[in-house]
């Protein structure tokens, strides 16, 4: 902030939250030399591993993180969701989030908020001081508010997202360069408005780490070709967080958190191909590539990541499983998932979570009946087009999301990160801001 802002003499607490898509806590804890800033925050306040949500998919994680409630309340379950009473699907955007965001609670309390690049926030809200919608937004000029921000982004050659197609190439040089360019320009944006805006709550999200992990995690674990470039990327990320931390006045509390962990990916797993081969799923004809092609005698289908739905009579338009048989059929599907073996006899699924355990709220009409949490190495895809195999070990990605080992760092001496999860982030920010909320407004609790 500018000199006037640093000296404004306002007793209102202020908070800056830096979100990092896909940063595992162990990556930081095991390498403090690469992460001096995050290590220093943990020493000054606290840092630790937290659980994500079910399912740990970024499109579901960001609404949960920024509201403090589970997908049953946000209404967002993944990158692709099903329309109520239909086999049509859609990609959730900001308007599909049914719960109150932390910045909306701050604004209602009379505070100013700047929100930059958080996924699942399009279109940008015009009641905020400043907002740039994040991942899955269209071109930048439609994702930014106000006009000054749009003009800056046009001249700064700003990049919304890393080009994942570059990661599919055997030579990852161009992908790494683009990821680093995206990271650096994102950091420049954050540092500009951290200092320029007279905000009470600042929220900014780095999403490039998730893309880097997807394509370079194997190099990191195996000291492969791009191991040094992987560490250099993260050293740059930590340095950018350090620059933001140094720019903050003393009355601002910095919180840094991630959405999920990461582990090695060994097989892309096409769940709908498995369901078809096991007699659970059928299609109208051999030319199928979407949920809309599901046939009338299908008893179950899947959406990414690892979400399984009973084709229920009265809920799905061509449902065949009577409601009276729902529990029996679901139990049968659970048993098949738990018995599912991958190559070399390794169990594919670590555990199966039932909808009533994972999701609670008024917006659970499209909730999956089951979510399969896979064992390390098995990335559960959907895949509605025909496949010649269920397990594909030859994909370009070497890293996959995990429910465990997301990261949280709070630069406050009273912070205590223990037995925490993603739903604790929003109430922690509200507590630090002294914004009142009802206990039932959030599923999580403050860690301060």
Buried (B, 14 or more C-beta within 10 A) or exposed (E): BEEEBBEEEEEEBBBBBBBBBBBBBBBBBEBBEBBBBBBBBBEBBBBBBBBBBBBBBBBBBBBBBBBBBBBBBBBBBBBBBBEEEEBEBEEBBBEBBBBBBBBBBBBEBEBBBBBBBBBBBBBBBEEBBBBBBBBBBEEBEEBBBEEEBBEBBEEEEBBBBBBBEBBEEEEBEEBBEBBBBBBBBBBEBBBBBBBBBBBBBBBBBBBBBBBBBBBBBBBBBEEBBBBEBBBBBBBBBBBBBBBBBEBBEEEBBBBBBBBBBBBBBBBBBBBBBBBBEBEBBBBEEEEBEBBEBBBEEBBBBBBBBBBBBBBBBEBBBEBBBEEEBBEEBBEBBBEBBBEBEBEEEEBBBBBBBBBEEBBBBEBBEBBBBBBBBBBEBBBBBBBBEBBEEBBBEEBBBBBBBBBBBBBBBBBBEEBBBEEBBBBBBBBBBBBBBEBEBEEEBBBBEBBB
